[in-house]
Amino acid sequence: MDLGWGNPKAGKWATNVGLITSDGPNGPNIMAAEWTFYLSYSPAIISVHIGGSENGKATAENIMKTKEFGVSLAASDQNVISSIAGGSSGREVDKIAMLKEMGIELYKGKKINALMVKGAATNAECHLLQAQQIGDHVMLMGEVMEIDSDATKEPLVYSGNKYYHLGEQAYKPAPDVLEKIAALKIKYTKKK
Ligand SMILES: Cc1cc2nc3c(=O)[nH]c(=O)nc-3n(C[C@H](O)[C@H](O)[C@H](O)COP(=O)(O)O)c2cc1C
């Protein structure tokens, strides 16, 4: 079936916002990508899913040419950066200059040429491993070459086109429920 962009039935996911940085034919650039995931820890591989094709968005084209990208995972106080990064294309707008003028600091990656965003919850520098077209998005998989995580920062949450802060912690089931789950696990353990 074809859901199409903006279908509310596809809007129940809650994700992070990856600020995807790159430098290539479109110059230094940044885009927002809610579809930013870990695919593997050993080795550490992160995927970024970009609408269109390898040559579609400025970010995809930059990454395909240079085989590297940065993932600055937006912190809870970085929704403005996300809105700038996701609000126009690096083909038409110098979003890095916009950010700098807004007082947002960036630094040069240690293992890649792209800029990274200061104050992000996590900053991962990746080398492109593989690109795969999946339906209307291209999945760019990158091996993490350098990573920094700020223990004091919480990630920005995105769901249904809205930003959220992490809320109240949902506690694990009460001890009596946990006991019941353990008993059921024994009852329904498959016999070999
Ligand atoms: C919060 C947020 C999340 C987004 N997530 C994605 C995403 O996962 N994949 C995607 O292709 N575009 C996503 N976008 C849209 C891109 O950021 C947007 O198309 C951007 O203009 C692309 O920039 P570029 O052409 O400079 O690469 C998102 C936008 C926002 C604001």
The ligand as an ORCA input file, in Angstrom:
! r2SCAN-3c Opt
* xyz 0 1
  C      12.304     17.313     12.618
  C      12.521     16.967     11.169
  C      12.804     15.656     10.825
  C      13.047     15.307      9.494
  N      13.351     14.013      9.181
  C      13.676     13.681      7.912
  C      14.103     12.352      7.590
  O      14.206     11.462      8.436
  N      14.414     12.096      6.282
  C      14.305     13.050      5.301
  O      14.591     12.754      4.128
  N      13.928     14.324      5.586
  C      13.615     14.655      6.849
  N      13.272     15.941      7.161
  C      13.257     16.944      6.082
  C      14.679     17.398      5.661
  O      15.408     17.841      6.798
  C      14.533     18.498      4.600
  O      14.017     17.930      3.414
  C      15.807     19.265      4.294
  O      15.445     20.426      3.589
  C      16.825     18.505      3.474
  O      17.944     19.329      3.363
  P      19.063     19.220      2.214
  O      18.375     19.303      0.852
  O      19.943     20.390      2.498
  O      19.746     17.902      2.387
  C      12.984     16.308      8.475
  C      12.700     17.636      8.836
  C      12.465     17.961     10.169
  C      12.194     19.389     10.535
*
